Amino acid sequence: MAGTDEETGRAGPADGGAGLQALAVELRRMHGEVNRLAHAFAAGQGLHATDVQALGAILDAPEPMTPGRLRERLGLTSGAVTACLDRLERAGHIRRTRDTRDRRVVHLHYAEGGKALARAHFQPLASAAAAARARLTQKEAEAALRFLAAMNEEFAQLRGPERRPGS
């Protein structure tokens, strides 16, 4: 099979990078469209783009997010996280609660009113994702999801605390 690893059928170095280049272009295009919607949401809510990233991290967290974990996730200073959370709380997007076992621990929760605003704004994104998903078979959608998860795992490896921009 030209352009693939003969044993696995996976794209390999023989593809000349054309597949990787096309993938990079499509990922940048998608990232740009998502950013456009996120920036419009931020502007409409009087927030910063980083605030929208924080909301996404809080929403996607498998357990209640804490300011410390949010700082690590977004690569911000403690002061920047505090300012971000203050803006989000004032705007009604999040609420902070104290852990019942250790009152020093603060948990961040996406407020229902904030979720409703975000849901309404990002509905076109959800509709577009559903339309794109409908054009795929179940196996294709599963493969796409595995690919995105693998990309996120690879990107996470690049995000170590020792890495700084340009390094």
DRENPA-3360 file (N, C-alpha, C; in nm, 2 decimals, always signed):
BEGIN
1 = MAGTDEET = +0.08/-0.12/+0.00/+0.00/+0.00/+0.00/+0.09/+0.12/+0.00 ~ +0.09/+0.21/-0.10/+0.17/+0.32/-0.11/+0.12/+0.43/-0.01 ~ +0.22/+0.48/+0.06/+0.19/+0.59/+0.16/+0.14/+0.54/+0.29 ~ +0.15/+0.41/+0.31/+0.10/+0.36/+0.44/+0.20/+0.26/+0.49 ~ +0.20/+0.23/+0.62/+0.28/+0.12/+0.68/+0.22/-0.01/+0.64 ~ +0.30/-0.09/+0.57/+0.24/-0.21/+0.51/+0.18/-0.30/+0.61 ~ +0.23/-0.31/+0.73/+0.17/-0.40/+0.83/+0.05/-0.35/+0.90 ~ +0.04/-0.22/+0.93/-0.07/-0.16/+1.00/-0.18/-0.09/+0.92;
9 = GRAGPADG = -0.14/-0.06/+0.79/-0.23/+0.02/+0.71/-0.24/+0.17/+0.75 ~ -0.15/+0.21/+0.84/-0.16/+0.35/+0.89/-0.07/+0.43/+0.80 ~ -0.11/+0.56/+0.79/-0.03/+0.65/+0.71/+0.11/+0.66/+0.77 ~ +0.21/+0.67/+0.69/+0.35/+0.67/+0.73/+0.43/+0.78/+0.66 ~ +0.56/+0.77/+0.68/+0.65/+0.87/+0.61/+0.64/+0.87/+0.46 ~ +0.60/+0.76/+0.40/+0.59/+0.75/+0.25/+0.48/+0.84/+0.20 ~ +0.39/+0.89/+0.28/+0.29/+0.98/+0.23/+0.34/+1.12/+0.19 ~ +0.47/+1.14/+0.22/+0.53/+1.27/+0.18/+0.48/+1.38/+0.27;
17 = GAGLQALA = +0.41/+1.36/+0.38/+0.36/+1.46/+0.46/+0.23/+1.53/+0.41 ~ +0.19/+1.50/+0.29/+0.07/+1.57/+0.24/-0.05/+1.54/+0.33 ~ -0.07/+1.42/+0.38/-0.18/+1.39/+0.47/-0.17/+1.47/+0.60 ~ -0.05/+1.49/+0.65/-0.03/+1.56/+0.77/-0.06/+1.71/+0.75 ~ -0.01/+1.76/+0.64/-0.03/+1.90/+0.60/-0.18/+1.93/+0.59 ~ -0.25/+1.85/+0.52/-0.40/+1.87/+0.50/-0.47/+1.86/+0.64 ~ -0.43/+1.77/+0.72/-0.48/+1.76/+0.86/-0.46/+1.89/+0.94 ~ -0.33/+1.94/+0.93/-0.30/+2.06/+1.00/-0.38/+2.18/+0.96;
25 = VELRRMHG = -0.41/+2.19/+0.83/-0.49/+2.30/+0.77/-0.63/+2.29/+0.83 ~ -0.69/+2.17/+0.82/-0.83/+2.15/+0.87/-0.84/+2.17/+1.02 ~ -0.74/+2.13/+1.10/-0.74/+2.16/+1.24/-0.73/+2.31/+1.27 ~ -0.65/+2.38/+1.20/-0.64/+2.52/+1.22/-0.77/+2.59/+1.18 ~ -0.83/+2.55/+1.07/-0.96/+2.61/+1.03/-1.06/+2.59/+1.14 ~ -1.07/+2.46/+1.19/-1.17/+2.43/+1.29/-1.14/+2.52/+1.42 ~ -1.02/+2.52/+1.46/-0.98/+2.60/+1.58/-1.01/+2.74/+1.56 ~ -0.99/+2.80/+1.44/-1.03/+2.94/+1.41/-1.17/+2.96/+1.43;
33 = EVNRLAHA = -1.26/+2.87/+1.37/-1.40/+2.89/+1.38/-1.45/+2.88/+1.53 ~ -1.40/+2.79/+1.60/-1.43/+2.77/+1.74/-1.39/+2.90/+1.82 ~ -1.27/+2.95/+1.79/-1.22/+3.07/+1.86/-1.30/+3.19/+1.82 ~ -1.35/+3.20/+1.70/-1.43/+3.31/+1.66/-1.56/+3.31/+1.74 ~ -1.62/+3.20/+1.76/-1.74/+3.19/+1.85/-1.71/+3.22/+1.99 ~ -1.60/+3.17/+2.04/-1.56/+3.19/+2.18/-1.53/+3.34/+2.21 ~ -1.46/+3.40/+2.11/-1.43/+3.54/+2.13/-1.56/+3.63/+2.13 ~ -1.66/+3.59/+2.04/-1.78/+3.66/+2.03/-1.86/+3.65/+2.17;
41 = FAAGQGLH = -1.86/+3.52/+2.22/-1.92/+3.50/+2.35/-1.86/+3.58/+2.46 ~ -1.73/+3.58/+2.46/-1.65/+3.66/+2.56/-1.69/+3.81/+2.55 ~ -1.69/+3.86/+2.43/-1.72/+4.00/+2.41/-1.86/+4.04/+2.45 ~ -1.95/+3.95/+2.42/-2.09/+3.97/+2.45/-2.12/+3.97/+2.60 ~ -2.03/+3.90/+2.68/-2.05/+3.88/+2.82/-1.96/+3.97/+2.90 ~ -1.88/+4.05/+2.83/-1.78/+4.14/+2.90/-1.67/+4.06/+2.97 ~ -1.63/+3.95/+2.90/-1.53/+3.86/+2.95/-1.41/+3.87/+2.86 ~ -1.30/+3.80/+2.91/-1.18/+3.79/+2.83/-1.18/+3.65/+2.77;
49 = ATDVQALG = -1.10/+3.63/+2.66/-1.10/+3.50/+2.60/-1.05/+3.39/+2.69 ~ -0.96/+3.43/+2.78/-0.91/+3.33/+2.88/-1.03/+3.29/+2.98 ~ -1.12/+3.38/+3.00/-1.23/+3.34/+3.09/-1.32/+3.23/+3.02 ~ -1.33/+3.24/+2.89/-1.41/+3.13/+2.82/-1.33/+3.00/+2.83 ~ -1.20/+3.01/+2.82/-1.12/+2.88/+2.84/-1.14/+2.83/+2.98 ~ -1.15/+2.91/+3.08/-1.17/+2.87/+3.21/-1.31/+2.80/+3.23 ~ -1.41/+2.86/+3.16/-1.54/+2.80/+3.17/-1.54/+2.66/+3.11 ~ -1.47/+2.65/+3.00/-1.46/+2.52/+2.93/-1.39/+2.41/+3.02;
57 = AILDAPEP = -1.28/+2.46/+3.09/-1.21/+2.37/+3.18/-1.30/+2.33/+3.30 ~ -1.38/+2.42/+3.35/-1.47/+2.39/+3.46/-1.58/+2.30/+3.42 ~ -1.63/+2.32/+3.30/-1.74/+2.24/+3.25/-1.69/+2.09/+3.22 ~ -1.57/+2.08/+3.17/-1.52/+1.95/+3.13/-1.45/+1.87/+3.24 ~ -1.43/+1.93/+3.35/-1.35/+1.87/+3.46/-1.43/+1.74/+3.51 ~ -1.36/+1.63/+3.53/-1.43/+1.51/+3.57/-1.47/+1.52/+3.72 ~ -1.41/+1.61/+3.79/-1.45/+1.63/+3.93/-1.45/+1.78/+3.95 ~ -1.50/+1.83/+4.06/-1.51/+1.98/+4.08/-1.37/+2.04/+4.06;
65 = MTPGRLRE = -1.36/+2.14/+3.98/-1.24/+2.21/+3.96/-1.20/+2.30/+4.08 ~ -1.07/+2.31/+4.10/-1.02/+2.40/+4.20/-0.94/+2.51/+4.14 ~ -0.93/+2.63/+4.20/-0.84/+2.73/+4.14/-0.70/+2.68/+4.11 ~ -0.64/+2.60/+4.19/-0.51/+2.55/+4.17/-0.50/+2.47/+4.04 ~ -0.60/+2.38/+4.03/-0.60/+2.29/+3.91/-0.63/+2.37/+3.78 ~ -0.71/+2.48/+3.80/-0.74/+2.56/+3.68/-0.62/+2.64/+3.64 ~ -0.54/+2.69/+3.74/-0.41/+2.76/+3.71/-0.32/+2.66/+3.63 ~ -0.31/+2.54/+3.68/-0.22/+2.44/+3.60/-0.28/+2.42/+3.46;
73 = RLGLTSGA = -0.40/+2.40/+3.45/-0.47/+2.37/+3.32/-0.45/+2.48/+3.22 ~ -0.46/+2.60/+3.27/-0.45/+2.72/+3.17/-0.32/+2.78/+3.17 ~ -0.23/+2.74/+3.26/-0.09/+2.80/+3.26/-0.09/+2.94/+3.30 ~ -0.17/+2.98/+3.40/-0.18/+3.11/+3.44/-0.12/+3.13/+3.58 ~ -0.09/+3.25/+3.62/-0.05/+3.28/+3.76/-0.17/+3.27/+3.85 ~ -0.14/+3.26/+3.98/-0.25/+3.26/+4.08/-0.33/+3.39/+4.07 ~ -0.26/+3.50/+4.06/-0.33/+3.63/+4.05/-0.42/+3.64/+3.92 ~ -0.37/+3.59/+3.81/-0.46/+3.59/+3.69/-0.58/+3.50/+3.71;
81 = VTACLDRL = -0.56/+3.39/+3.77/-0.68/+3.30/+3.80/-0.78/+3.36/+3.89 ~ -0.73/+3.43/+3.99/-0.82/+3.50/+4.08/-0.90/+3.61/+4.01 ~ -0.83/+3.69/+3.93/-0.90/+3.79/+3.85/-1.01/+3.73/+3.75 ~ -0.97/+3.62/+3.69/-1.06/+3.55/+3.60/-1.18/+3.50/+3.67 ~ -1.16/+3.43/+3.79/-1.27/+3.38/+3.86/-1.36/+3.49/+3.92 ~ -1.30/+3.60/+3.96/-1.38/+3.71/+4.00/-1.47/+3.77/+3.89 ~ -1.42/+3.78/+3.77/-1.50/+3.82/+3.66/-1.61/+3.72/+3.63 ~ -1.58/+3.60/+3.63/-1.68/+3.49/+3.60/-1.79/+3.49/+3.70;
89 = ERAGHIRR = -1.75/+3.51/+3.83/-1.85/+3.50/+3.94/-1.94/+3.63/+3.93 ~ -1.88/+3.75/+3.91/-1.96/+3.87/+3.90/-2.06/+3.86/+3.78 ~ -2.02/+3.80/+3.67/-2.10/+3.78/+3.55/-2.21/+3.67/+3.57 ~ -2.20/+3.60/+3.68/-2.30/+3.49/+3.70/-2.27/+3.36/+3.63 ~ -2.15/+3.34/+3.59/-2.11/+3.22/+3.51/-2.07/+3.10/+3.60 ~ -2.01/+3.14/+3.72/-1.96/+3.04/+3.81/-2.00/+3.07/+3.95 ~ -1.99/+2.97/+4.04/-2.01/+2.99/+4.18/-1.90/+2.91/+4.25 ~ -1.85/+2.96/+4.36/-1.75/+2.90/+4.44/-1.81/+2.84/+4.56;
97 = TRDTRDRR = -1.77/+2.72/+4.60/-1.81/+2.66/+4.72/-1.69/+2.61/+4.80 ~ -1.71/+2.60/+4.93/-1.60/+2.54/+5.01/-1.62/+2.39/+5.02 ~ -1.52/+2.31/+5.03/-1.52/+2.17/+5.05/-1.58/+2.15/+5.19 ~ -1.67/+2.06/+5.21/-1.73/+2.03/+5.34/-1.63/+1.97/+5.44 ~ -1.53/+1.90/+5.39/-1.43/+1.83/+5.47/-1.31/+1.92/+5.50 ~ -1.28/+2.00/+5.41/-1.16/+2.09/+5.42/-1.20/+2.23/+5.37 ~ -1.24/+2.32/+5.46/-1.29/+2.45/+5.42/-1.19/+2.53/+5.35 ~ -1.06/+2.49/+5.35/-0.96/+2.57/+5.27/-0.97/+2.54/+5.12;
105 = VVHLHYAE = -1.03/+2.43/+5.08/-1.04/+2.39/+4.94/-1.17/+2.46/+4.88 ~ -1.15/+2.53/+4.77/-1.25/+2.59/+4.70/-1.29/+2.51/+4.57 ~ -1.41/+2.48/+4.55/-1.46/+2.42/+4.43/-1.53/+2.52/+4.34 ~ -1.50/+2.50/+4.21/-1.56/+2.59/+4.11/-1.67/+2.52/+4.04 ~ -1.79/+2.58/+4.03/-1.90/+2.52/+3.96/-1.96/+2.61/+3.85 ~ -1.99/+2.56/+3.74/-2.06/+2.63/+3.64/-2.20/+2.66/+3.68 ~ -2.24/+2.79/+3.70/-2.37/+2.82/+3.74/-2.47/+2.79/+3.63 ~ -2.59/+2.75/+3.67/-2.70/+2.71/+3.57/-2.73/+2.83/+3.48;
113 = GGKALARA = -2.74/+2.95/+3.53/-2.77/+3.07/+3.44/-2.66/+3.09/+3.34 ~ -2.53/+3.07/+3.38/-2.42/+3.08/+3.29/-2.42/+2.97/+3.19 ~ -2.45/+2.85/+3.23/-2.46/+2.74/+3.13/-2.57/+2.77/+3.02 ~ -2.68/+2.83/+3.07/-2.79/+2.86/+2.97/-2.75/+2.96/+2.87 ~ -2.67/+3.06/+2.92/-2.62/+3.16/+2.82/-2.53/+3.10/+2.72 ~ -2.43/+3.02/+2.77/-2.34/+2.96/+2.69/-2.40/+2.86/+2.59 ~ -2.50/+2.78/+2.64/-2.57/+2.69/+2.56/-2.64/+2.76/+2.44 ~ -2.70/+2.87/+2.47/-2.77/+2.95/+2.36/-2.67/+3.00/+2.26;
121 = HFQPLASA = -2.56/+3.05/+2.31/-2.46/+3.11/+2.22/-2.39/+3.01/+2.13 ~ -2.36/+2.89/+2.19/-2.29/+2.79/+2.12/-2.37/+2.69/+2.05 ~ -2.51/+2.71/+2.05/-2.60/+2.62/+1.98/-2.56/+2.60/+1.83 ~ -2.52/+2.70/+1.76/-2.48/+2.68/+1.62/-2.36/+2.58/+1.61 ~ -2.27/+2.59/+1.70/-2.15/+2.50/+1.70/-2.20/+2.35/+1.73 ~ -2.29/+2.34/+1.82/-2.35/+2.20/+1.85/-2.42/+2.15/+1.72 ~ -2.50/+2.24/+1.66/-2.57/+2.19/+1.54/-2.48/+2.16/+1.43 ~ -2.37/+2.23/+1.41/-2.27/+2.20/+1.30/-2.21/+2.07/+1.33;
129 = AAAARARL = -2.17/+2.05/+1.46/-2.11/+1.92/+1.50/-2.20/+1.80/+1.47 ~ -2.33/+1.82/+1.50/-2.43/+1.71/+1.48/-2.44/+1.69/+1.33 ~ -2.45/+1.79/+1.25/-2.46/+1.78/+1.10/-2.34/+1.71/+1.05 ~ -2.22/+1.74/+1.09/-2.09/+1.68/+1.05/-2.09/+1.53/+1.09 ~ -2.13/+1.51/+1.21/-2.14/+1.37/+1.26/-2.24/+1.28/+1.18 ~ -2.35/+1.34/+1.14/-2.45/+1.27/+1.06/-2.39/+1.22/+0.93 ~ -2.29/+1.28/+0.88/-2.23/+1.25/+0.75/-2.13/+1.13/+0.76 ~ -2.11/+1.09/+0.89/-2.01/+0.98/+0.91/-2.08/+0.85/+0.95;
137 = TQKEAEAA = -2.02/+0.74/+0.92/-2.07/+0.61/+0.98/-2.03/+0.61/+1.13 ~ -2.09/+0.51/+1.20/-2.05/+0.50/+1.34/-1.90/+0.47/+1.35 ~ -1.85/+0.38/+1.27/-1.71/+0.35/+1.28/-1.62/+0.47/+1.25 ~ -1.66/+0.55/+1.15/-1.58/+0.67/+1.12/-1.59/+0.77/+1.24 ~ -1.70/+0.79/+1.30/-1.71/+0.88/+1.41/-1.63/+0.83/+1.53 ~ -1.63/+0.70/+1.55/-1.55/+0.64/+1.66/-1.40/+0.66/+1.63 ~ -1.36/+0.64/+1.50/-1.22/+0.67/+1.47/-1.18/+0.81/+1.48 ~ -1.27/+0.90/+1.44/-1.24/+1.05/+1.46/-1.23/+1.08/+1.61;
145 = LRFLAAMN = -1.31/+1.02/+1.69/-1.30/+1.05/+1.84/-1.17/+0.99/+1.89 ~ -1.13/+0.87/+1.85/-1.01/+0.82/+1.90/-0.89/+0.91/+1.85 ~ -0.90/+0.96/+1.73/-0.79/+1.04/+1.68/-0.78/+1.17/+1.76 ~ -0.90/+1.23/+1.79/-0.90/+1.36/+1.87/-0.84/+1.33/+2.01 ~ -0.88/+1.22/+2.07/-0.83/+1.18/+2.20/-0.68/+1.16/+2.20 ~ -0.63/+1.10/+2.10/-0.49/+1.07/+2.08/-0.41/+1.21/+2.06 ~ -0.47/+1.30/+1.98/-0.41/+1.43/+1.97/-0.40/+1.50/+2.10 ~ -0.51/+1.50/+2.18/-0.51/+1.57/+2.31/-0.41/+1.50/+2.40;
153 = EEFAQLRG = -0.39/+1.37/+2.40/-0.29/+1.31/+2.48/-0.15/+1.35/+2.44 ~ -0.12/+1.36/+2.31/+0.01/+1.41/+2.26/+0.03/+1.55/+2.30 ~ -0.07/+1.64/+2.28/-0.06/+1.78/+2.32/-0.03/+1.79/+2.47 ~ -0.09/+1.71/+2.55/-0.07/+1.72/+2.69/+0.07/+1.69/+2.73 ~ +0.14/+1.61/+2.65/+0.28/+1.58/+2.67/+0.37/+1.70/+2.65 ~ +0.32/+1.79/+2.56/+0.40/+1.91/+2.53/+0.38/+2.02/+2.63 ~ +0.28/+2.00/+2.72/+0.24/+2.11/+2.82/+0.30/+2.09/+2.95 ~ +0.42/+2.03/+2.96/+0.48/+2.02/+3.09/+0.51/+2.15/+3.16;
161 = PERRPGS = +0.52/+2.15/+3.29/+0.55/+2.28/+3.36/+0.69/+2.34/+3.32 ~ +0.78/+2.26/+3.28/+0.91/+2.31/+3.24/+0.91/+2.38/+3.10 ~ +0.81/+2.36/+3.02/+0.81/+2.41/+2.89/+0.76/+2.56/+2.89 ~ +0.83/+2.64/+2.83/+0.79/+2.78/+2.81/+0.78/+2.82/+2.67 ~ +0.70/+2.92/+2.63/+0.69/+2.96/+2.49/+0.82/+2.97/+2.43 ~ +0.84/+2.91/+2.31/+0.96/+2.92/+2.23/+1.06/+2.82/+2.27 ~ +1.03/+2.73/+2.37/+1.13/+2.63/+2.41/+1.10/+2.50/+2.34;
% end
